[in-house]
Amino acid sequence: MNDKEMSAGKMSNGHFVSQDPFNPHSIETLTPAQEKFYMASQWKLMWWKLKRHRLAVICGVILALNYATIMFSEVIAPYNLHSRNSDYIYSPPQSVHLFHQGEFIGPFVYGRDFELDMEILKRNYPERLDDVQPLRFFCSGDSYRFWGLFEASFHLICPPENGTFFLLGTDRLGRDMFSRITYGARISLTIGLVGIIISFTFGIIIGGLAGYYGGWVDASVQRLIEVIRSFPELPLWMALSAVLPVNWSPILIFFGITVILALLDWTGLARAVRSKLLSLREEDYCAAAELMGAKPGRIIGRHLLPGFMSHLIASATLSIPAMILGETALSFLGLGLRPPVTSWGVLLNEAQNINVVALYPWLLYPVVPVILVILTFNFFGDGLRDAADPYK
Amino acid sequence: MLHYLVRRLLTMIPTLLVISMLVFVIIQLPPGDYLESHIAELQSQGEAVDEQKIQFLREQYGLDKPMLHQYWFWLTGMLQGDFGYSFEYDLPVTEVVGDRLFLTVIVSIATIVFTWVMAFPIGIYSATHQYSWGDYGLSTLGFLGLATPNFLLALVMLYLANVYFGTSIGGLMEPEYIDAPWSIDKMLSILEHLWIPVVVIGTSGTAGMIRRLRANLLDELQKQYVTTGRAKGLPPGKLLRKYPLRIALNFFVADIGNLLPTVISGAEIVAVVMSLPMTGPILLSALQSQDMYLAGSFLMFLALLTVFGVLVSDIALALLDPRIRLGGTAGK
């Protein structure tokens, strides 16, 4: 083999070998789009992936809107939570009309009379078809204390002057169902969030200890979780909430119920944390941290948890609906929240008697937001869970 | 197999012990003991208090003894079939519970059978026709079923039956059988009425199981042995029946453990809504009046029901699946 042949890159056995210095980037150059993708942080990737899941995005928007309304319940509800219209007990929903005798008037309702059907003792409210009562918008109506801070009386929609506007009817005290559902959202939606924060904390601490230490800590935690999971949830919730003292204030009861809901809910999260930790603590970076003298709390919190936080958040989202349902069921049975605190479950408590419901079916309306919120949470949580693993 | 069975039975003991402790703590949580509140209630109604009976009950259940002692009393009493005394009904708990527990068991079993019968074909269809219109439709239905709490479904169904048929669909049997002794006719009457609560309770469980079965079967269908089978020309139906379906069956049995607590929870609340003669209404009223022995025994019964249900499913699974059976004898 002589020099001339070498410089041409030809080996004696006939193979071609390039003499150029090896440049790994020459094999594949990244397009700007690819580069953006590879350089993006995990959260950014999750966001991109979530955005592609159209159903989850829609559900997320609906949820966000729902949560936005609870900030302004007082403004959105035409009536106050407790304002009674004793002339309109069990009034059916009033429909909103736009045209009166072929003439466009804008949103209005008809005035109504009251009569009692003596045969079945049902209250009837026939409409007076000549009495047009236009609705008022951006107006001043029932006064309220906004967030309990200052007096105000601004509403988005108000009943007509000297008239009524019951979009979803009224209950046995003549309270407007629509307003009560709007206010009820405040309690029903927050109880899930507060509950999940408590159960999240439990889950991470207990699961973290079990997963990091292993051994007997792990074994006993596993046993405990098995026992809790083998128990039918609802009867246990019922028993625990029946134990709350009768003389507690409604606010204390609210927190009591939240803690009770969380007490049975942390097991799923704890399991997830444990199994992840068990596999992650064998990783090299964990051993490195340990060798450098990091304490278990720091290793778990600083190095291990961030690795699967996205998963945890996604699964937490999926367990919020269960809590909302739990609260609804308990309040429905009369074991949960107590008036004057009003949630959807408390509203449904009035629908327990089927004979009343048969006469006044609009008492069942709180069912609709419950199902809607649970459904959207499920879809949104599903989308989040898919997005939580953006490298897949 | 025997090894596995013994081991499985032994692990049940600590579980039941912990459950009994939990239940006992719940019984003890309300301030004062039941007799005190019972006496106060009687006195407030101006009724005479039978000192002798109170004294007898106090001694019988060791209410004047320390906590641990009471627990021991309660536990050993249960082992001998004495579940305590209901102060509201003035009867031993076993007599109050009797038939109601039996009916709860019947409804739970029927619900699980219903769940299987519904979930199996739908799950298979969804998995084999992934992303078809049928799959989407069924998935949406399933989601709706999952999201609809069963007590709300019960309410809505009660309302609809009331409006369209003018009848109440509450109750588990014709009125004439309610206090009658058990007979063939009574059983038939129960069977006739059973389907409504079963459908109501089973809906969310069915929806959940369809989703799990679909996911499981989809995993299985992507495995290499399926591809191999297909490549060798096995007809699709036979291929499905012969392997992936059988593996999915295992999961069906194993899922009882998941299903049972939900079913029993659902049965409780649906029974309250539809006023069925099951444990739910009594448990609720016992909790509301803080008749804690009765409530505690109910909780204990329900937990026992779940634990035994899971035991049965584990044994069935061991019979079905040699991996579990042999894993039990070989040890870890």
Interface residues (C-beta under 8 A of the other chain):
Chain A: R223 L224 E226 V227 R229 S230 F231 P232 E233 L234 P235 L236 M238 A239 L240 A242 V243 P245 P321 L325 T328 A329 F332 L333 G334 L335 L348 A351 Q352 I354 V357 A358 P361 L364 V367 V370 I371 I374 L375 N378 F379
Chain B: P14 T15 V18 I19 L22 I26 L29 P30 P31 F143 L144 L146 A147 T148 P149 F151 L152 L155 V156 L158 Y159 N162 V163 S168 G170 G257 L260 P261 T262 I264 S265 G266 E268 I269 V272 V273 L283 L284 L287 Q288 Q290 A295 F298 L299 L302 A303 T306 V307 V310
